[in-house]
């Protein structure tokens, strides 16, 4: 069956230090702002009013604020825009400007105006597992996210940190790409997360040394163990 070319292309964006706009200062806009800030964005809110939480962020100097309704031209220089307004006429104007400027736009709960959507995401440290229904059923996406959070506990965040550190060690040895690929496949045993969860750190160390050799530095295990114990 041919792929539907209208489907969304899954991608992860690095927004740290980039200018992002949220149009709307209510509860929906508040959630969007908090998500952007959590990933290092430089956030400006455009709205004649702010929720209490957004007002607190403004007082702390965490966000910028344009105290008015959206105006044509406001999107200039933005990397990403989220429209959190329920006014269809304003949504359409924002969409038209975003299209003209080739700017990433999400209009909350209105998929037809979006050129990107925000999936439901389960996070465990640097591990992100996202679920999208292309905007057709956010409730289902949320239900599946909760199931993923139950299935993948904090041990997976620790495992990602360990594998990331070991990846740097392996790459520093300068082997060919094909050889590294085989090493990484052997290293990423699915039981490793279970060993972390059950406190079997010596078993984890033995597995790593079996794959990478007895002289491989294991400082990353102690770092991960401390972080895991702290929560």
N, C-alpha and C positions, 0 to 999 in steps of 0.2 A: 504494500500500500504506500502510495506517495505521501511524503510528509506535507502537512498543512503549513504553507509558507507564511500564513498569517499568525502562527503561534509565536509566543514570546521566546526570545533567545536567552537562556539562563546565563547570568554573568554576575561576578562580584566586583563591586566598584570601590576604589580607594578614594574616600572623600575628605580625608584629613587635610586641613588647611585650605580647602576649597570653599568658595562662596556658594551657599545654598539658601534659597528663599522658601519661606512658608507663608502662604497667603491665607490668613485666618488665624484668629487668636483665641479660639474656644478650646473645648476639651479635645477635639480631634487634632487641631493644630498643635496643642500641647504635647500629645503623644508623638506626633511626627517630629517636633523639635527635639524632644528628649532622645529619640532614636538617632537623629542626626548628630547631636552633641556627643552621644556615646561613642561615635566613630570619628570624632575630631573635626567635624565640619565647622565652618564659620557661618553662623546662622543669623539671618535677618528675617524678622516677622513683619508682615504688612497687614495691619488691621487697626480699625479705630478703637478696639478694645482688646484687653489681654486677660486671660484667666489668672487666678491668683498665683498659680505656679509659674506661669510665664512672667508675671510682674516681678516675682522674686528673682527669677533668672536675670531679668533686666537690671534690677537693683544691684545684683552681684557683678554686673558687667559681663555676663556670659553670652548674652545675645544683643543684637541691635534691633531697633524698632522704628518703623515708619508709622506714625500715628494717623493713619488715614486709610481709605479704601484703595484697592488696586487701581493703578493708572497704566495706560498703554506706555510702554517703554521701561517699565519697572524691571523687566527680566534681563536687561542689558548687563552683561558681565557675569551672569549667574552660570554656574556649572550644572545645577540641578534645582528643580522647582517642585514643590508640593503645594497643590491648591486644596485647602481645607475649608472651602466655602460651599454653601448649599444653594447659591444663586446660579441658575443655569446660564443666564446671560453673561455673567462674569466668568464662569468656567469656559464658555466658548471663546471669549476674548483672550483669556490666558492661553488657551490651546492654540489659537491662531498666532499669537506672538511667539510662543515656544516653537511652533513649526517653522515660522519665518526665520528664527534665529538658530535653529538646530540645537535646541536645549532639551535636556531630559526633563520630562514632565510626568508627574503622577497627580491625577485628580481623584481625591479620596472617594471611593465607592462609585466612580463613574468610569468604567473600563474604556468606553468608546473614545474618551479624550486622552487616554494615557498612552505614552510611548514606552513606559516601563511600569511595572507593578511591584509591590512590596510583598514578598512571600511570607508565610508564617514560618518562623525560624526557631529551631531548638539550638541553644548554644551551650557548649561546654568548653570554656576557655577559647582557644583558637579554632576549635571544631565547630562548624556551623552546618546544620542539616536543614535544608529549606524545603517547603512544600508549597506548590502553587496550583491553583485551579484556573489560572488565566482570568481571575476575577469573577468566575462563575459561582463559586460557593466559598466565600471566606470562612463560613462556619465549619465546613468540612475540613478546610486547611487547618483551622485552629484545633479541631479534634485530633487530626493526625499529628500535629505538632506536639500535643500533650502526650500522645502515645509514644512518640519518639523520645520525649524527655523522660518518660518512665523506663524506656528500654535502654537508653544510653545515659549512664550516670556520670558523675564528675571524674570517674577514673579515666574516661576517654579524653578529657582535657589534659590530664597528666600524661597520658600516652602520646598525645600529639606533641607535647613539649619534649618528651624523651626522643621520639622519632625525629623531630626537627633538629635536635642537637646532634644526634647520630648521623643524620644526613649531611650536616656540615662537615663532620669528621671524615665520612666516606668520600665526599666530593673533594676534600683537601688533598686526598692521596693521588688524585689525577688519573684514575682508571678510565678506560673507554666508557662511553655512555651505555653501551649494551651490557657491559659487565656490571656497572652500577645498578642498572635496572633489575638484574637478577638478584643482586645483593639486597636491594630494598624490598623485593618481593619475599625473599626468605626471612628478612628481619621482621616484617609486619605480620607476625603470627596473631590471629584473632584471639588467642588465649591470653595475650599480654594484658589486655584490659582486665580480665578475670584475675590474673595474678596481682595486679595493682589493687583491685578492690578487696582481695582476700589477704593482702599484706605479704604476699609471697615474693618479696623483693630479691631474695637470693636466687630463686628460680628464674626471675626476669634477668638478673645479671648473667646467669649461666647461659641462657638462651642467646643473649647478645654476644657473649664471648665465643659461643659456638659458631656464630655467623661471621663475626668480625675479628676473631682472634683473641687470645688471652691478654694481649697488651693494650687492648682498646681502653681509653680512659672512660670511667664510669661516673664522673662527677655529676653528670646530668641526672643520675638516679637519685642521689642524695638531695639535689635541689628539688626534684619533682616530689620526692617523698615528704620533704618539709612542707612544700606548698599544699600537697594533698591533705596532710594532717591538719593544716590550718584552715582548711575548708574550701 
